Amino acid sequence: MEEAALWKRVLSAIFYGVTSIVVVFVNKILLTNFRFPSFLFVGFGQMIATVLVLFFARTLKIVSFPSLDSSIPRKIMPLPLLFVLNLVSGLGGTKLIK
């Protein structure tokens, strides 16, 4: 696999940082200002949106990643549980912050 150009790596890092901050602010506004009732629904919506964006980007050949394989969840099993725990506790905490 060839290494990406430096400018692509830098832009990817900047894009990741900006989108991460935007997601935190949007979550805060949704959960506190608009008093959205379910932080779990917000988290589930974010996961669905992420999957859709990734598959759309793969279709347009913007990103590449292997096809889904049923053996992968068993190989990485503690990670999905930790991710969900992190998501739930983070969004729950964000909702409680005034």
GROMACS elastic network, one bead per residue, 0.5 to 0.9 nm:
[ bonds ]
;  ai    aj funct       b0    kb
    3     6     6  0.88676   500
    4     7     6  0.82837   500
    4     8     6  0.63320   500
    4     9     6  0.65895   500
    5     8     6  0.53373   500
    5     9     6  0.64880   500
    5    10     6  0.88361   500
    6     9     6  0.51370   500
    6    10     6  0.61727   500
    6    11     6  0.85667   500
    7    10     6  0.50880   500
    7    11     6  0.59951   500
    7    12     6  0.83853   500
    8    11     6  0.51534   500
    8    12     6  0.59723   500
    8    13     6  0.85893   500
    9    12     6  0.50630   500
    9    13     6  0.62539   500
    9    14     6  0.87052   500
   10    13     6  0.51675   500
   10    14     6  0.62518   500
   10    15     6  0.85715   500
   11    14     6  0.50522   500
   11    15     6  0.59532   500
   11    16     6  0.84367   500
   12    15     6  0.50663   500
   12    16     6  0.60458   500
   12    17     6  0.85881   500
   13    16     6  0.50940   500
   13    17     6  0.62014   500
   13    18     6  0.86599   500
   14    17     6  0.51334   500
   14    18     6  0.61302   500
   14    19     6  0.85213   500
   15    18     6  0.52244   500
   15    19     6  0.60066   500
   15    20     6  0.83869   500
   16    19     6  0.53130   500
   16    20     6  0.60033   500
   16    21     6  0.86699   500
   17    20     6  0.51737   500
   17    21     6  0.63413   500
   17    22     6  0.86862   500
   18    21     6  0.52883   500
   18    22     6  0.61839   500
   18    23     6  0.86582   500
   19    23     6  0.60436   500
   19    24     6  0.86207   500
   20    23     6  0.52143   500
   20    24     6  0.63901   500
   20    25     6  0.88355   500
   21    24     6  0.51822   500
   21    25     6  0.63409   500
   21    26     6  0.86521   500
   22    25     6  0.51586   500
   22    26     6  0.60451   500
   22    27     6  0.84789   500
   23    26     6  0.50901   500
   23    27     6  0.60020   500
   23    28     6  0.85144   500
   24    27     6  0.51407   500
   24    28     6  0.61804   500
   24    29     6  0.86965   500
   24    91     6  0.89708   500
   24    94     6  0.84893   500
   25    28     6  0.50428   500
   25    29     6  0.61662   500
   25    30     6  0.85313   500
   26    29     6  0.51330   500
   26    30     6  0.60210   500
   26    31     6  0.84742   500
   27    30     6  0.51048   500
   27    31     6  0.59428   500
   27    32     6  0.83363   500
   27    39     6  0.85840   500
   27    42     6  0.77455   500
   27    91     6  0.74569   500
   27    94     6  0.75125   500
   27    95     6  0.82061   500
   28    31     6  0.53033   500
   28    32     6  0.58493   500
   28    33     6  0.74640   500
   28    91     6  0.85195   500
   28    94     6  0.61535   500
   28    95     6  0.67703   500
   28    97     6  0.85056   500
   29    32     6  0.55139   500
   29    34     6  0.64256   500
   29    35     6  0.82508   500
   29    36     6  0.89477   500
   30    33     6  0.60596   500
   30    34     6  0.51327   500
   30    35     6  0.63948   500
   30    36     6  0.56712   500
   30    39     6  0.89623   500
   30    42     6  0.85507   500
   30    95     6  0.86996   500
   31    34     6  0.61092   500
   31    37     6  0.72747   500
   31    38     6  0.79305   500
   31    39     6  0.68922   500
   31    42     6  0.86495   500
   31    91     6  0.84392   500
   31    94     6  0.74499   500
   31    95     6  0.51948   500
   31    96     6  0.86044   500
   32    36     6  0.70798   500
   32    94     6  0.82647   500
   32    95     6  0.59779   500
   32    96     6  0.80058   500
   32    97     6  0.80200   500
   32    98     6  0.72196   500
   33    36     6  0.81551   500
   34    37     6  0.88961   500
   35    38     6  0.88218   500
   35    95     6  0.84697   500
   36    39     6  0.73001   500
   36    42     6  0.85185   500
   36    95     6  0.89069   500
   37    41     6  0.86081   500
   38    41     6  0.53444   500
   38    42     6  0.66754   500
   38    43     6  0.89106   500
   39    43     6  0.62617   500
   39    44     6  0.86357   500
   39    88     6  0.75938   500
   39    91     6  0.58877   500
   39    92     6  0.62255   500
   39    94     6  0.88656   500
   39    95     6  0.72052   500
   40    43     6  0.50801   500
   40    44     6  0.61237   500
   40    45     6  0.85177   500
   40    87     6  0.86351   500
   40    88     6  0.66249   500
   40    91     6  0.76946   500
   40    92     6  0.81040   500
   41    44     6  0.50245   500
   41    45     6  0.60191   500
   41    46     6  0.85414   500
   42    45     6  0.50981   500
   42    46     6  0.62302   500
   42    47     6  0.87714   500
   42    91     6  0.82310   500
   43    46     6  0.50643   500
   43    47     6  0.63189   500
   43    48     6  0.87461   500
   43    84     6  0.88873   500
   43    87     6  0.67168   500
   43    88     6  0.72679   500
   43    91     6  0.73009   500
   44    47     6  0.51418   500
   44    48     6  0.62888   500
   44    49     6  0.86087   500
   45    48     6  0.51566   500
   45    49     6  0.60653   500
   45    50     6  0.85310   500
   46    49     6  0.50589   500
   46    50     6  0.60587   500
   46    51     6  0.86659   500
   47    50     6  0.51127   500
   47    51     6  0.63178   500
   47    52     6  0.87079   500
   48    51     6  0.52453   500
   48    52     6  0.62489   500
   48    53     6  0.86617   500
   49    52     6  0.51336   500
   49    53     6  0.60782   500
   49    54     6  0.85322   500
   50    53     6  0.51944   500
   50    54     6  0.60896   500
   50    55     6  0.86243   500
   51    54     6  0.51919   500
   51    55     6  0.62054   500
   51    56     6  0.85372   500
   52    55     6  0.52949   500
   52    56     6  0.60564   500
   52    57     6  0.85084   500
   53    56     6  0.50720   500
   53    57     6  0.60041   500
   53    58     6  0.85167   500
   54    57     6  0.50520   500
   54    58     6  0.60987   500
   54    59     6  0.85960   500
   54    63     6  0.76168   500
   55    59     6  0.61535   500
   55    60     6  0.86842   500
   55    63     6  0.88004   500
   56    59     6  0.50511   500
   56    60     6  0.63797   500
   56    61     6  0.86330   500
   56    62     6  0.87211   500
   57    60     6  0.50943   500
   57    61     6  0.61141   500
   57    62     6  0.51027   500
   57    63     6  0.57879   500
   57    64     6  0.82254   500
   58    62     6  0.57862   500
   58    63     6  0.50378   500
   58    64     6  0.56168   500
   58    65     6  0.74904   500
   59    62     6  0.76709   500
   59    63     6  0.83986   500
   59    64     6  0.88973   500
   60    63     6  0.79003   500
   61    64     6  0.66345   500
   66    69     6  0.83954   500
   68    71     6  0.88755   500
   68    72     6  0.78608   500
   69    72     6  0.57506   500
   69    73     6  0.82495   500
   70    73     6  0.66242   500
   70    74     6  0.80160   500
   71    74     6  0.56727   500
   71    75     6  0.65889   500
   72    75     6  0.51096   500
   72    76     6  0.63605   500
   72    77     6  0.82325   500
   73    76     6  0.53429   500
   73    77     6  0.54058   500
   73    78     6  0.89310   500
   73    79     6  0.88434   500
   73    80     6  0.79397   500
   74    77     6  0.50184   500
   74    78     6  0.87471   500
   75    78     6  0.88196   500
   76    79     6  0.57455   500
   76    80     6  0.74112   500
   77    80     6  0.61702   500
   77    81     6  0.72155   500
   78    81     6  0.54189   500
   78    82     6  0.62366   500
   78    83     6  0.86900   500
   79    82     6  0.50775   500
   79    83     6  0.60420   500
   79    84     6  0.86649   500
   80    84     6  0.62150   500
   80    85     6  0.85634   500
   81    84     6  0.52500   500
   81    85     6  0.61605   500
   81    86     6  0.85546   500
   82    85     6  0.50214   500
   82    86     6  0.60048   500
   82    87     6  0.84803   500
   83    86     6  0.50731   500
   83    87     6  0.60644   500
   83    88     6  0.85854   500
   84    88     6  0.60323   500
   84    89     6  0.84465   500
   85    88     6  0.52424   500
   85    89     6  0.60129   500
   85    90     6  0.82901   500
   86    89     6  0.53050   500
   86    90     6  0.57992   500
   86    91     6  0.83964   500
   87    90     6  0.51909   500
   87    91     6  0.60290   500
   87    92     6  0.82652   500
   88    91     6  0.53900   500
   88    92     6  0.58281   500
   88    93     6  0.83462   500
   89    92     6  0.50236   500
   89    93     6  0.58829   500
   89    94     6  0.84108   500
   90    93     6  0.51459   500
   90    94     6  0.60789   500
   90    95     6  0.86393   500
   91    95     6  0.61613   500
   91    96     6  0.87126   500
   92    95     6  0.51886   500
   92    96     6  0.64822   500
   92    97     6  0.89894   500
   93    96     6  0.51222   500
   93    97     6  0.63903   500
   94    97     6  0.53363   500
   94    98     6  0.84423   500
   95    98     6  0.77828   500
